[in-house]
Amino acid sequence: FVYGNGVTSILVQAQFLVNGQRRFFYTPDK
């Protein structure tokens, strides 16, 4: 998606990736 200018878009997408990785790695196995 596009959020603000190119740099802002990259930062937002990077933040979503970091959040997704945290959720993936720190979700306990059930």
DRENZALUM-525737 format. One record per residue: residue in one letter; y, x negated, z of N, C-alpha, C, CB in turn. Coordinates in Angstrom, 2 decimals, always signed. Glycine has a CB too. Layout:
<nodes>
<a,<Y,X,Z>,<Y,X,Z>,<Y,X,Z>,<Y,X,Z>>
...
</nodes>
This chain:
<nodes>
<f,<-1.20,-0.85,+0.00>,<+0.00,+0.00,+0.00>,<+1.23,-0.87,+0.00>,<+0.01,+0.95,+1.21>>
<v,<+2.39,-0.26,-0.18>,<+3.64,-1.01,-0.19>,<+4.44,-0.61,+1.04>,<+4.45,-0.74,-1.49>>
<y,<+4.85,-1.59,+1.82>,<+5.64,-1.32,+3.03>,<+6.79,-2.31,+3.04>,<+4.77,-1.44,+4.34>>
<g,<+7.99,-1.82,+2.74>,<+9.13,-2.73,+2.67>,<+8.97,-3.69,+1.51>,<+9.29,-3.49,+3.98>>
<n,<+9.44,-4.95,+1.70>,<+9.34,-5.93,+0.62>,<+7.98,-6.61,+0.64>,<+10.46,-6.98,+0.75>>
<g,<+7.76,-7.54,-0.26>,<+6.44,-8.18,-0.38>,<+6.01,-8.89,+0.89>,<+6.45,-9.15,-1.52>>
<v,<+6.95,-9.60,+1.52>,<+6.60,-10.36,+2.73>,<+6.19,-9.41,+3.84>,<+7.78,-11.24,+3.19>>
<t,<+6.95,-8.34,+4.03>,<+6.62,-7.37,+5.07>,<+5.26,-6.75,+4.79>,<+7.70,-6.27,+5.17>>
<s,<+5.00,-6.45,+3.52>,<+3.71,-5.85,+3.16>,<+2.57,-6.78,+3.53>,<+3.66,-5.53,+1.65>>
<i,<+2.73,-8.07,+3.25>,<+1.69,-9.05,+3.57>,<+1.48,-9.12,+5.08>,<+2.05,-10.45,+3.01>>
<l,<+2.57,-9.13,+5.84>,<+2.45,-9.22,+7.30>,<+1.75,-7.99,+7.85>,<+3.83,-9.38,+7.95>>
<v,<+2.11,-6.82,+7.34>,<+1.49,-5.58,+7.83>,<+0.01,-5.57,+7.50>,<+2.18,-4.34,+7.22>>
<q,<-0.34,-5.97,+6.28>,<-1.75,-5.98,+5.90>,<-2.51,-7.01,+6.74>,<-1.90,-6.30,+4.39>>
<a,<-1.90,-8.15,+7.02>,<-2.56,-9.16,+7.85>,<-2.80,-8.61,+9.25>,<-1.72,-10.45,+7.92>>
<q,<-1.80,-7.87,+9.78>,<-1.97,-7.30,+11.12>,<-3.12,-6.31,+11.14>,<-0.69,-6.62,+11.58>>
<f,<-3.23,-5.49,+10.06>,<-4.35,-4.54,+10.01>,<-5.68,-5.29,+9.94>,<-4.20,-3.60,+8.79>>
<l,<-5.72,-6.40,+9.21>,<-6.96,-7.17,+9.12>,<-7.34,-7.74,+10.48>,<-6.83,-8.30,+8.10>>
<v,<-6.34,-8.27,+11.21>,<-6.61,-8.84,+12.53>,<-7.11,-7.75,+13.46>,<-5.34,-9.51,+13.12>>
<n,<-6.47,-6.58,+13.44>,<-6.90,-5.49,+14.30>,<-8.32,-5.06,+13.94>,<-5.93,-4.29,+14.19>>
<g,<-8.63,-5.00,+12.65>,<-9.96,-4.61,+12.22>,<-11.01,-5.62,+12.67>,<-9.99,-4.46,+10.70>>
<q,<-10.69,-6.91,+12.59>,<-11.65,-7.93,+13.01>,<-11.87,-7.85,+14.51>,<-11.16,-9.34,+12.60>>
<r,<-10.80,-7.63,+15.30>,<-10.95,-7.51,+16.75>,<-11.86,-6.34,+17.06>,<-9.58,-7.34,+17.44>>
<r,<-11.60,-5.21,+16.39>,<-12.40,-4.01,+16.65>,<-13.86,-4.29,+16.29>,<-11.85,-2.80,+15.83>>
<f,<-14.08,-5.03,+15.19>,<-15.44,-5.31,+14.74>,<-16.16,-6.25,+15.71>,<-15.41,-5.92,+13.32>>
<f,<-15.48,-7.33,+16.10>,<-16.14,-8.36,+16.90>,<-16.30,-7.95,+18.35>,<-15.38,-9.65,+16.82>>
<y,<-15.33,-7.17,+18.88>,<-15.36,-6.85,+20.30>,<-15.95,-5.49,+20.61>,<-13.98,-6.93,+20.86>>
<t,<-16.44,-4.78,+19.59>,<-17.11,-3.51,+19.88>,<-18.51,-3.82,+20.43>,<-17.19,-2.61,+18.60>>
<p,<-18.82,-3.37,+21.63>,<-20.13,-3.68,+22.21>,<-21.26,-3.01,+21.44>,<-20.18,-3.26,+23.68>>
<d,<-22.38,-3.68,+21.38>,<-23.56,-3.09,+20.71>,<-24.12,-1.97,+21.58>,<-24.64,-4.18,+20.44>>
<k,<-24.62,-0.92,+20.90>,<-25.19,+0.19,+21.65>,<-26.58,+0.50,+21.11>,<-24.29,+1.44,+21.58>>
</nodes>
